[in-house]
Amino acid sequence: MILELQKWLANRAHQQILGLLVGGLLARVLIALWLYPGFDEAYYYLYTLHPDWSYFDHPVLVALTTGFGPWLTGSISQFTLRLGTLILYTGSLIFLYQTGAFLFNQRAARLTLAIASMAPIFLIGFGLLTLPDSPLMFFWALCLYVTAHEFFRQPDAYCPSYRLAIIGLVVGLACLGKYHGFVLGVGLIGFCLTNRRYRPALASPWTGLGFGLFLIAIGPILFWNAQHEWISIRFQSARGVPDGGYNLLEVIGTFLTGVLYLFPTIGIPLWWVSLKTLWQNLSSKWNKKNALRLDTATIAHLPDKQSLILWLSLPLILGFAFVSGYTQVLPTWQIPGFWTATLLLGQQAAERQRRSPRLIRRWLVGSALVIVTILAIALSHIAAGTFQKPGQYALLGGFLPPSADASVQLIDIQQLRQGFVQSPELMAALKNTDFVFTNRYYLAGQVAMAIMPLEPKPITCFDRDLRGLAFWSKADQWVGQDALYITTRQFQKRQSLLALYQSYFESMQEIGAIPIRRGGTVTEVFFIYQAKKLLKPYPRRYGV
């Protein structure tokens, strides 16, 4: 075993692969240690406190990946929350590399791996933050790998195999990560329908078995929704329904935002190679003579391989670009499509590298250096306030006041926790209260991360937008009980909000405040109120 490993490492190409995987993992670990938890990450921590078959806004796997670190270590921190994601993305990259090597060659696979390792939205959204995208992309990558071996293992004739059953199962598991997984299944069906060579796969008994395994895999989603009036399906589908006119400027904005998050030297080539390949494949189908020449090319079935990648990338890329014209589209919604398209970019880069190796080297190294520099600067500001004015670590005195800095909304959970520990009054109030509530669902996650290691208490939210919190308690279960209301400075200033909550309790008074500092300057304050005897249930639009 050791001799085989030494032999493998003796290959320079293998050393580069290992360097990319290990180097990328170490970079993500460093960021995970320093970057405060985001709103969604803190909210998904609440999932881990309420194990269930599925959840209001996402399937179950994000709860498992988020809970992996805390359950394993017994510690609740920004790093342990992300431990599952750090591991899963490394696996996703390995499957992506293996797929590129099988479809094209090792040179293209290495370049694909390099691109997927350094694009900021991939690195952060898939490889660092605990989000539903992490398990989605792991099974998406596994599906790519199995699909490539199913359709292209034979150079001449295609014969359906047991891998079709595995594909069905893996697509179902991708759906358990995020509902985007259903688009993966649609893309595979579209690929088979539009390629005569692979249509037999749709009628194969193995596909029937795969569909059965798919239904078993998504069983938790169906089971939970059947018990809750299909609320998740209705919630997600409603987000794609037009609620006004069509705005072309929003489409352009979505395009520019995607390029920015991918980084321009990666985003623009990804768009270019995807659309170029689409045009070439359409042209080859319209021109029978050209199609025959491509089918007998040295690289076997190159158009079919490209077509598979297009079917698994463009429905998300172009679909959400179109949808953004009439509804809000989050940047991560398109990204699985771009991630898949890196296979095409890696192939094109490999061909160009043979002619201009220096150009490709400069492109990759230059992009990586700029991306690392930007991320390092951004992380230093978020963690220490290097541009903050005033700030102990501010460069040249700083220029960005906390009141105008959105990054202060990322909270140092350890400071919030220590604020309770250092106040006997707050600890006594926390110990003696029946439940805790906030006015925003993401604040509930931040508060839960802070207080659960100290004194586990039920946490809920009194707001119109309850998300999953509407299903983790009953509206009337705390009537007659005492609570702590915890909010931030932004909401504490809203007297109408405080007056609303006071009308639901016999009495409510402020008992303490916990300042959150960055660079020696107070950037946020958490206010704690003691609320005595809930008089009536707070109304809910949905839930129990």
C-alpha positions as CSV (number, residue, x, y, z in Angstrom):
1,M,0.0,0.0,0.0
2,I,2.8,2.4,1.0
3,L,4.8,1.5,-2.1
4,E,1.7,2.1,-4.3
5,L,1.2,5.5,-2.7
6,Q,4.8,6.4,-3.2
7,K,4.6,5.4,-6.8
8,W,1.5,7.4,-7.3
9,L,3.1,10.5,-5.7
10,A,6.2,10.2,-7.9
11,N,4.1,11.3,-10.8
12,R,4.3,15.1,-11.1
13,A,0.7,15.4,-12.4
14,H,-0.5,13.5,-9.3
15,Q,1.5,15.9,-7.1
16,Q,-0.3,18.8,-8.7
17,I,-3.7,17.1,-8.1
18,L,-2.9,16.5,-4.4
19,G,-1.6,20.0,-4.0
20,L,-4.8,21.5,-5.4
21,L,-7.0,19.3,-3.1
22,V,-4.9,19.8,0.0
23,G,-4.1,23.4,-0.6
24,G,-7.7,24.2,-1.3
25,L,-8.9,22.4,1.8
26,L,-6.3,24.2,4.0
27,A,-7.4,27.6,2.6
28,R,-11.0,26.8,3.3
29,V,-10.2,25.7,6.8
30,L,-8.4,28.9,7.5
31,I,-11.4,31.0,6.3
32,A,-13.8,28.7,8.2
33,L,-11.9,29.5,11.4
34,W,-12.0,33.2,11.0
35,L,-15.2,34.0,9.2
36,Y,-18.2,34.6,11.5
37,P,-21.3,32.5,10.7
38,G,-23.7,33.9,8.2
39,F,-27.4,34.4,8.6
40,D,-28.3,31.2,6.8
41,E,-25.7,29.1,8.6
42,A,-26.9,30.2,12.0
43,Y,-30.5,29.4,10.9
44,Y,-29.5,25.9,9.7
45,Y,-28.0,25.3,13.2
46,L,-31.6,25.4,14.4
47,Y,-32.3,22.5,12.0
48,T,-29.9,20.4,14.1
49,L,-31.9,21.1,17.2
50,H,-35.1,19.8,15.7
51,P,-34.3,16.5,13.8
52,D,-37.0,15.7,11.3
53,W,-37.6,14.1,7.9
54,S,-37.5,17.4,6.1
55,Y,-37.9,21.1,6.7
56,F,-40.0,24.0,5.6
57,D,-37.5,25.6,3.2
58,H,-35.0,22.8,2.5
59,P,-34.7,19.0,2.6
60,V,-32.9,17.1,5.4
61,L,-29.3,16.9,4.3
62,V,-28.3,20.4,5.3
63,A,-29.3,19.5,8.9
64,L,-26.9,16.5,8.8
65,T,-24.0,18.4,7.3
66,T,-24.5,21.3,9.7
67,G,-24.8,19.0,12.7
68,F,-21.9,16.8,11.8
69,G,-19.2,19.0,13.4
70,P,-21.1,19.9,16.6
71,W,-22.2,16.3,17.1
72,L,-18.7,15.0,16.5
73,T,-16.8,17.5,18.6
74,G,-19.5,18.6,21.2
75,S,-18.5,22.2,20.4
76,I,-20.7,24.9,18.7
77,S,-18.6,27.3,16.7
78,Q,-18.4,28.7,13.2
79,F,-15.7,26.1,12.4
80,T,-17.5,23.0,13.7
81,L,-20.7,24.1,11.8
82,R,-18.7,24.0,8.6
83,L,-16.8,20.8,9.1
84,G,-19.2,18.7,7.1
85,T,-19.0,21.1,4.2
86,L,-15.2,21.2,4.2
87,I,-15.1,17.4,3.8
88,L,-17.9,17.1,1.3
89,Y,-16.5,19.7,-1.1
90,T,-13.2,17.9,-1.2
91,G,-15.1,14.8,-2.3
92,S,-17.0,16.8,-4.9
93,L,-13.7,18.0,-6.4
94,I,-12.4,14.5,-6.6
95,F,-15.5,13.3,-8.5
96,L,-15.3,16.3,-10.8
97,Y,-11.6,15.6,-11.5
98,Q,-12.3,11.9,-12.2
99,T,-15.2,12.8,-14.5
100,G,-13.0,15.3,-16.5
101,A,-10.2,12.7,-16.8
102,F,-12.7,10.0,-18.0
103,L,-14.5,12.3,-20.5
104,F,-11.5,14.1,-21.9
105,N,-8.0,13.7,-20.4
106,Q,-5.9,14.3,-17.3
107,R,-4.7,17.7,-18.5
108,A,-8.3,18.9,-18.9
109,A,-9.2,17.4,-15.6
110,R,-6.4,19.1,-13.7
111,L,-7.4,22.5,-15.2
112,T,-11.0,21.8,-14.3
113,L,-9.9,21.0,-10.7
114,A,-7.9,24.2,-10.6
115,I,-10.8,26.4,-11.8
116,A,-13.3,24.8,-9.4
117,S,-10.8,25.2,-6.5
118,M,-10.3,28.9,-6.8
119,A,-13.6,30.5,-8.2
120,P,-14.8,32.5,-5.1
121,I,-18.5,31.4,-5.3
122,F,-17.4,27.8,-5.6
123,L,-14.9,28.0,-2.8
124,I,-17.2,29.9,-0.4
125,G,-20.7,28.7,-1.4
126,F,-20.0,25.0,-2.0
127,G,-16.7,24.4,-0.1
128,L,-16.9,26.6,3.1
129,L,-20.4,27.7,4.3
130,T,-22.8,25.2,5.6
131,L,-25.5,25.5,3.0
132,P,-27.8,23.1,1.2
133,D,-25.6,23.5,-1.8
134,S,-22.8,21.5,-0.2
135,P,-24.6,18.1,-0.2
136,L,-26.3,19.0,-3.4
137,M,-23.0,19.4,-5.2
138,F,-21.5,16.3,-3.7
139,F,-24.2,14.1,-5.1
140,W,-24.3,16.2,-8.3
141,A,-20.6,15.5,-8.8
142,L,-21.1,11.8,-8.0
143,C,-24.0,11.7,-10.6
144,L,-21.7,13.3,-13.2
145,Y,-19.1,10.6,-12.5
146,V,-21.5,7.7,-12.8
147,T,-23.3,9.1,-15.8
148,A,-20.1,9.6,-17.7
149,H,-19.2,5.9,-17.1
150,E,-22.7,4.8,-18.0
151,F,-22.9,6.6,-21.4
152,F,-19.3,6.7,-22.6
153,R,-17.7,3.5,-21.3
154,Q,-18.2,1.8,-24.7
155,P,-16.6,3.4,-27.8
156,D,-19.1,1.9,-30.3
157,A,-22.6,0.7,-29.2
158,Y,-24.4,1.8,-26.1
159,C,-26.0,-0.8,-23.8
160,P,-27.9,0.3,-20.7
161,S,-26.4,-1.0,-17.5
162,Y,-27.0,-1.2,-13.7
163,R,-25.5,2.3,-13.4
164,L,-28.9,3.7,-14.5
165,A,-30.3,2.5,-11.2
166,I,-27.4,4.1,-9.3
167,I,-28.0,7.4,-11.2
168,G,-31.7,7.4,-10.1
169,L,-30.6,6.9,-6.5
170,V,-28.0,9.6,-6.6
171,V,-30.3,12.1,-8.3
172,G,-32.8,11.5,-5.4
173,L,-30.0,12.1,-2.9
174,A,-29.1,15.3,-4.7
175,C,-32.7,16.4,-4.2
176,L,-32.4,15.7,-0.4
177,G,-29.6,18.3,-0.5
178,K,-31.6,21.0,-2.4
179,Y,-34.5,21.0,-4.7
180,H,-32.1,21.9,-7.6
181,G,-31.6,18.1,-7.7
182,F,-34.8,17.8,-9.7
183,V,-33.3,19.9,-12.5
184,L,-30.4,17.4,-12.6
185,G,-32.9,14.7,-13.3
186,V,-34.7,16.7,-16.0
187,G,-31.3,17.4,-17.6
188,L,-30.5,13.7,-17.8
189,I,-33.8,13.0,-19.4
190,G,-33.4,15.8,-21.9
191,F,-29.9,14.5,-22.9
192,C,-31.3,11.0,-23.6
193,L,-34.3,12.3,-25.5
194,T,-32.2,14.5,-27.8
195,N,-29.6,11.9,-28.5
196,R,-30.8,8.8,-30.5
197,R,-27.9,6.7,-29.3
198,Y,-28.9,7.0,-25.7
199,R,-32.7,6.9,-25.9
200,P,-32.8,3.2,-25.1
201,A,-31.7,4.2,-21.6
202,L,-35.2,5.7,-21.0
203,A,-36.9,2.3,-21.7
204,S,-34.4,0.2,-19.8
205,P,-35.6,-1.9,-16.8
206,W,-32.6,-0.4,-15.0
207,T,-34.1,3.0,-15.4
208,G,-37.4,1.7,-13.9
209,L,-35.4,0.5,-10.9
210,G,-33.6,3.8,-10.7
211,F,-36.9,5.6,-10.6
212,G,-38.0,3.5,-7.8
213,L,-34.8,4.2,-5.9
214,F,-35.3,7.9,-6.7
215,L,-38.7,7.8,-5.0
216,I,-37.3,6.0,-2.0
217,A,-34.5,8.6,-1.7
218,I,-36.9,11.6,-1.8
219,G,-39.3,9.7,0.5
220,P,-38.4,12.0,3.5
221,I,-39.4,15.1,1.4
222,L,-42.7,13.5,0.4
223,F,-43.4,12.1,3.9
224,W,-42.9,15.4,5.7
225,N,-44.8,17.5,3.1
226,A,-47.7,15.1,3.1
227,Q,-48.0,15.7,6.9
228,H,-47.8,19.5,6.4
229,E,-50.1,20.3,3.5
230,W,-47.2,20.2,1.0
231,I,-46.0,23.6,2.4
232,S,-42.4,23.2,1.1
233,I,-43.5,22.5,-2.4
234,R,-45.9,25.4,-2.4
235,F,-43.3,27.7,-0.8
236,Q,-40.6,26.9,-3.3
237,S,-42.9,26.8,-6.4
238,A,-44.4,30.2,-5.5
239,R,-41.0,31.8,-5.7
240,G,-40.9,31.1,-9.4
241,V,-44.3,32.5,-10.2
242,P,-44.3,36.0,-11.9
243,D,-45.7,38.7,-9.7
244,G,-45.3,41.6,-12.0
245,G,-43.9,42.7,-15.3
246,Y,-40.6,41.6,-16.9
247,N,-37.5,43.6,-16.3
248,L,-34.6,43.0,-18.7
249,L,-32.3,45.1,-16.6
250,E,-32.7,42.5,-13.8
251,V,-31.5,39.8,-16.2
252,I,-28.5,41.8,-17.1
253,G,-27.9,42.4,-13.4
254,T,-28.1,38.7,-12.7
255,F,-25.5,38.0,-15.5
256,L,-23.1,40.6,-14.1
257,T,-23.6,39.4,-10.5
258,G,-22.8,35.9,-11.6
259,V,-19.7,37.0,-13.4
260,L,-18.6,38.9,-10.3
261,Y,-19.1,36.1,-7.9
262,L,-17.3,33.6,-10.2
263,F,-14.6,36.3,-10.7
264,P,-14.4,37.9,-14.2
265,T,-11.5,36.0,-15.5
266,I,-13.4,32.8,-14.8
267,G,-17.0,33.9,-15.2
268,I,-16.7,35.5,-18.7
269,P,-14.8,32.4,-20.1
270,L,-17.5,30.1,-18.6
271,W,-20.3,32.0,-20.3
272,W,-18.3,32.1,-23.5
273,V,-17.4,28.4,-23.6
274,S,-20.9,27.3,-22.6
275,L,-22.6,29.4,-25.4
276,K,-19.9,28.5,-27.9
277,T,-20.3,24.8,-27.2
278,L,-24.1,25.1,-27.4
279,W,-23.8,26.7,-30.8
280,Q,-21.4,24.1,-32.1
281,N,-23.6,21.2,-30.9
282,L,-26.7,22.7,-32.5
283,S,-24.8,23.3,-35.7
284,S,-23.5,19.8,-35.8
285,K,-27.1,18.4,-35.4
286,W,-28.4,20.6,-38.2
287,N,-25.5,19.8,-40.5
288,K,-25.5,16.1,-41.0
289,K,-22.2,16.0,-42.8
290,N,-20.5,17.9,-40.0
291,A,-22.2,15.7,-37.4
292,L,-20.9,12.6,-39.1
293,R,-17.4,14.0,-39.1
294,L,-17.5,14.8,-35.4
295,D,-18.9,11.4,-34.5
296,T,-15.9,9.7,-36.0
297,A,-13.3,12.2,-34.6
298,T,-10.3,11.0,-32.7
299,I,-11.9,11.9,-29.4
300,A,-14.8,9.5,-29.4
301,H,-18.3,11.1,-29.1
302,L,-17.0,14.5,-28.2
303,P,-20.3,16.2,-29.2
304,D,-22.2,13.8,-27.0
305,K,-20.0,14.4,-24.1
306,Q,-20.3,18.1,-24.5
307,S,-24.1,17.7,-24.9
308,L,-24.3,15.9,-21.6
309,I,-22.5,18.7,-19.8
310,L,-24.7,21.3,-21.5
311,W,-27.8,19.5,-20.4
312,L,-26.6,19.4,-16.8
313,S,-25.5,23.1,-16.8
314,L,-27.5,25.3,-19.1
315,P,-31.0,24.6,-17.7
316,L,-29.9,26.3,-14.4
317,I,-27.7,29.0,-16.0
318,L,-30.2,30.1,-18.6
319,G,-33.3,29.2,-16.7
320,F,-32.6,31.3,-13.7
321,A,-31.3,34.1,-15.9
322,F,-34.7,34.2,-17.5
323,V,-36.6,33.9,-14.2
324,S,-34.6,36.8,-12.7
325,G,-36.6,39.1,-15.1
326,Y,-39.7,38.7,-13.0
327,T,-38.6,37.6,-9.5
328,Q,-35.6,37.7,-7.3
329,V,-32.9,35.1,-8.0
330,L,-30.1,34.4,-5.5
331,P,-26.6,34.1,-6.9
332,T,-26.2,30.5,-5.7
333,W,-29.2,29.3,-7.7
334,Q,-27.3,29.4,-11.0
335,I,-23.9,28.2,-9.6
336,P,-24.4,24.4,-9.9
337,G,-24.8,25.0,-13.6
338,F,-21.5,27.0,-13.8
339,W,-19.8,24.4,-11.7
340,T,-20.7,21.7,-14.2
341,A,-19.6,23.9,-17.1
342,T,-16.1,24.0,-15.7
343,L,-15.6,20.7,-17.4
344,L,-16.1,22.4,-20.7
345,L,-13.8,25.3,-19.7
346,G,-11.1,22.8,-18.6
347,Q,-11.3,21.0,-21.9
348,Q,-11.0,24.2,-23.9
349,A,-8.1,25.4,-21.6
350,A,-6.3,22.1,-22.1
351,E,-6.5,22.5,-25.9
352,R,-5.2,26.1,-25.7
353,Q,-2.4,25.0,-23.2
354,R,-0.9,22.8,-25.9
355,R,-0.5,25.8,-28.1
356,S,0.1,28.5,-25.5
357,P,1.2,27.0,-22.2
358,R,2.4,30.4,-20.9
359,L,-0.9,32.1,-21.5
360,I,-2.9,29.5,-19.5
361,R,-0.3,29.5,-16.7
362,R,-0.5,33.3,-16.5
363,W,-4.3,33.1,-16.5
364,L,-4.6,30.6,-13.7
365,V,-1.8,32.0,-11.5
366,G,-2.8,35.6,-12.0
367,S,-6.4,34.8,-11.2
368,A,-5.5,32.8,-8.2
369,L,-3.2,35.5,-6.8
370,V,-5.9,38.3,-7.2
371,I,-8.6,36.1,-5.7
372,V,-6.5,35.1,-2.7
373,T,-5.6,38.8,-2.2
374,I,-9.2,40.0,-2.3
375,L,-10.4,37.2,0.0
376,A,-7.6,37.9,2.5
377,I,-8.5,41.6,2.5
378,A,-12.2,40.9,2.9
379,L,-11.6,38.4,5.7
380,S,-9.3,40.7,7.6
381,H,-11.9,43.4,7.5
382,I,-14.8,41.1,8.6
383,A,-12.7,39.7,11.5
384,A,-10.7,42.7,12.6
385,G,-12.1,45.8,10.8
386,T,-9.1,46.8,8.7
387,F,-11.2,49.4,6.9
388,Q,-13.3,50.4,9.9
389,K,-13.3,53.9,11.3
390,P,-12.6,54.0,14.2
391,G,-10.8,50.7,14.7
392,Q,-7.8,49.4,16.6
393,Y,-6.5,47.5,13.5
394,A,-7.7,50.0,10.8
395,L,-5.3,50.7,8.0
396,L,-4.5,54.4,7.6
397,G,-7.1,55.3,10.2
398,G,-9.9,53.5,8.3
399,F,-12.8,55.1,6.3
400,L,-15.9,52.9,6.8
401,P,-18.0,53.6,9.9
402,P,-19.8,50.6,11.4
403,S,-23.2,52.2,10.7
404,A,-22.5,52.0,7.0
405,D,-20.9,48.6,7.0
406,A,-23.1,45.5,6.3
407,S,-20.3,43.1,7.4
408,V,-21.0,44.0,11.1
409,Q,-24.2,41.9,10.8
410,L,-21.9,38.8,10.9
411,I,-21.8,38.3,14.6
412,D,-19.0,36.9,16.7
413,I,-21.0,34.2,18.5
414,Q,-18.2,33.7,21.1
415,Q,-18.6,37.4,22.3
416,L,-22.3,37.0,22.6
417,R,-21.9,33.8,24.6
418,Q,-19.3,35.5,26.9
419,G,-21.7,38.4,27.4
420,F,-24.1,36.0,29.1
421,V,-21.3,34.2,31.1
422,Q,-19.9,37.5,32.4
423,S,-23.3,38.8,33.7
424,P,-24.7,36.9,36.7
425,E,-28.1,38.7,36.1
426,L,-28.4,37.6,32.5
427,M,-27.3,34.0,33.4
428,A,-29.9,33.9,36.2
429,A,-32.6,35.2,33.8
430,L,-31.6,32.7,31.2
431,K,-31.7,29.8,33.7
432,N,-35.1,30.8,35.0
433,T,-36.9,31.6,31.8
434,D,-39.2,29.2,30.0
435,F,-38.3,30.1,26.4
436,V,-36.4,32.7,24.3
437,F,-37.7,34.6,21.3
438,T,-36.3,37.0,18.7
439,N,-37.9,39.1,16.1
440,R,-36.1,37.6,13.1
441,Y,-35.5,33.9,12.3
442,Y,-31.8,34.4,11.6
443,L,-31.3,36.1,14.9
444,A,-32.9,33.0,16.5
445,G,-30.0,31.0,15.0
446,Q,-27.3,33.4,16.2
447,V,-28.8,33.4,19.7
448,A,-29.1,29.6,19.8
449,M,-25.5,29.2,18.8
450,A,-24.5,31.5,21.7
451,I,-26.7,30.1,24.5
452,M,-27.2,26.4,23.9
453,P,-23.8,25.4,25.4
454,L,-24.7,27.5,28.5
455,E,-28.4,26.8,29.1
456,P,-30.4,25.0,26.5
457,K,-33.8,26.7,26.1
458,P,-36.6,26.5,23.4
459,I,-36.1,29.3,20.9
460,T,-38.8,30.7,18.7
461,C,-39.5,33.9,16.7
462,F,-42.4,36.4,16.8
463,D,-42.6,37.6,13.3
464,R,-44.5,37.2,10.0
465,D,-41.6,35.3,8.4
466,L,-41.1,32.3,10.7
467,R,-39.6,29.8,8.2
468,G,-39.0,26.5,9.9
469,L,-39.6,27.8,13.4
470,A,-43.4,27.7,12.7
471,F,-43.1,23.9,12.8
472,W,-40.8,23.4,15.8
473,S,-43.4,24.6,18.4
474,K,-47.0,25.3,18.7
475,A,-48.3,28.9,18.8
476,D,-50.1,28.4,22.2
477,Q,-47.6,26.2,24.0
478,W,-46.0,29.0,25.9
479,V,-49.2,30.9,27.0
480,G,-48.8,31.7,30.7
481,Q,-45.0,31.3,30.6
482,D,-42.1,33.7,30.9
483,A,-39.6,34.6,28.1
484,L,-36.4,36.4,27.2
485,Y,-36.7,38.7,24.2
486,I,-33.3,39.2,22.5
487,T,-32.8,41.6,19.6
488,T,-30.2,43.9,18.1
489,R,-29.7,47.6,18.1
490,Q,-31.4,48.0,14.7
491,F,-34.7,46.6,16.0
492,Q,-34.4,47.9,19.5
493,K,-34.9,51.4,18.2
494,R,-38.3,50.5,16.8
495,Q,-40.6,51.5,19.5
496,S,-43.6,50.2,17.7
497,L,-42.1,46.7,17.6
498,L,-41.4,46.7,21.3
499,A,-44.9,48.0,22.0
500,L,-46.4,45.2,19.9
501,Y,-44.6,42.6,22.0
502,Q,-45.5,44.3,25.3
503,S,-49.2,43.8,24.3
504,Y,-48.7,40.1,24.4
505,F,-47.1,39.9,27.9
506,E,-48.1,40.9,31.3
507,S,-44.9,43.0,31.6
508,M,-41.6,43.4,29.7
509,Q,-38.5,45.3,30.8
510,E,-34.9,45.5,29.6
511,I,-32.4,43.7,31.9
512,G,-29.2,44.0,30.0
513,A,-27.2,44.6,26.9
514,I,-24.2,42.8,25.3
515,P,-21.9,44.9,23.1
516,I,-20.1,43.1,20.2
517,R,-16.8,44.7,19.4
518,R,-14.5,44.6,16.4
519,G,-11.2,46.2,16.4
520,G,-11.9,47.6,19.9
521,T,-15.0,49.4,18.6
522,V,-18.6,48.5,19.4
523,T,-20.2,47.5,16.1
524,E,-23.4,45.9,17.4
525,V,-25.4,45.5,20.6
526,F,-27.7,42.7,21.7
527,F,-30.5,43.9,24.0
528,I,-32.1,41.4,26.4
529,Y,-35.7,41.9,27.8
530,Q,-37.4,39.9,30.5
531,A,-41.0,39.2,29.5
532,K,-43.4,37.9,32.1
533,K,-46.4,35.7,31.4
534,L,-47.4,35.4,27.7
535,L,-51.1,36.4,27.6
536,K,-52.1,35.0,24.2
537,P,-50.5,33.1,21.3
538,Y,-48.5,35.2,18.8
539,P,-50.3,34.8,15.4
540,R,-48.8,32.6,12.6
541,R,-49.6,32.6,8.9
542,Y,-48.6,28.9,8.6
543,G,-47.3,26.1,10.8
544,V,-48.8,24.6,14.0
